[in-house]
Amino acid sequence: MRIGIDLGGTKIEILALDDQGRELMRRRVSTPRHDYGAIVAAIAGLVTGVEAELGQTGTVGVGIPGSLSPATGLIKNANTTVLIGHPLDRDLAVALGREVRLENDANCFALSEAVDGAAAGAGVVFGLIIGTGAGSGIVIDGKVLRGRHLIGGEFGHNPLPWPSVEEVVEAPACYCGQKGCLETWVSGTGFADDYRRATGAAVPAPEIVAMAVSGDGIARASYERYISRLARGLAQVVNLIDPDVIVVGGGMSNVPSIYDDLPPAMRAYVFSDACTTPIVKAVHGDSSGVRGAAWLWPAANPAA
């Protein structure tokens, strides 16, 4: 049995899978986001509770909104800030009496879709979550590409490529300390911010899309800028790793038109005579993170 944990800012979800990836049990609790010790206790309680109910133990993988620093072994870059500076994997191992594998939640998303989702069978998979932020991961031959600094596949904190003069001038500040990061342009938040800059109105991304479809010219122009920016970002991904498939999740993945509009917008920026990279919607949706965490272990035996 494989157990996956998705540690989010508002909820902690647990999923138990059998060896064939069939769901055995799913539970969730609210995240005590301001109390690190309570987070560790909540995860341990979920695991032991599920194992007791199913009558078996399993491997444990955890998807987190951040990553472990290879220099210190402590959590870094987490938007659940109470995790930062703590050895979460070691603390969970002590609480559960076994090794626990941790991975960035976007990497878990990409792994889930590569194992048995929209990219099943593909050799090189780029998974992109575009919602409140823009997170991403790379899976090659079924394994997460973590990288030397554990930031492999970090799409959102590269600059917008091939920017216009206006985009250079208007480049939004990013929480990371830089300006004009892709996340500030291509997340759902970035899309809404673009419309707000054009109109002064704070309108959620889904409503802007609906307005664009209904013929609103300003909303349509904002949508076209969004597609151009995301296409340039993804073209850069194709130029760097040439993935077999790009899988999209998060709120903006629910906009049907992006799957038709992105490929032609990418072609001018891809260093090839053609660009045929499929861009597809995630199969497992919001469950991809917790499923990917479960797949961090290749076998059901915790000692494997």
Secondary structure as UniProt FT lines:
FT   STRAND          2..7
FT   STRAND          11..17
FT   TURN            19..20
FT   STRAND          23..30
FT   TURN            33..34
FT   HELIX           36..54
FT   STRAND          59..64
FT   STRAND          67..68
FT   TURN            70..72
FT   STRAND          75..76
FT   HELIX           81..83
FT   TURN            84..85
FT   HELIX           88..96
FT   STRAND          101..104
FT   HELIX           105..116
FT   TURN            118..121
FT   STRAND          124..130
FT   STRAND          134..140
FT   TURN            141..142
FT   STRAND          143..144
FT   TURN            148..149
FT   TURN            152..153
FT   TURN            156..157
FT   HELIX           165..170
FT   TURN            175..176
FT   HELIX           182..186
FT   HELIX           188..199
FT   HELIX           205..213
FT   TURN            214..215
FT   HELIX           217..241
FT   STRAND          245..249
FT   HELIX           251..254
FT   TURN            256..257
FT   HELIX           258..266
FT   HELIX           267..269
FT   STRAND          279..281
FT   HELIX           285..287
FT   HELIX           288..294
FT   TURN            295..296
FT   TURN            302..303
//
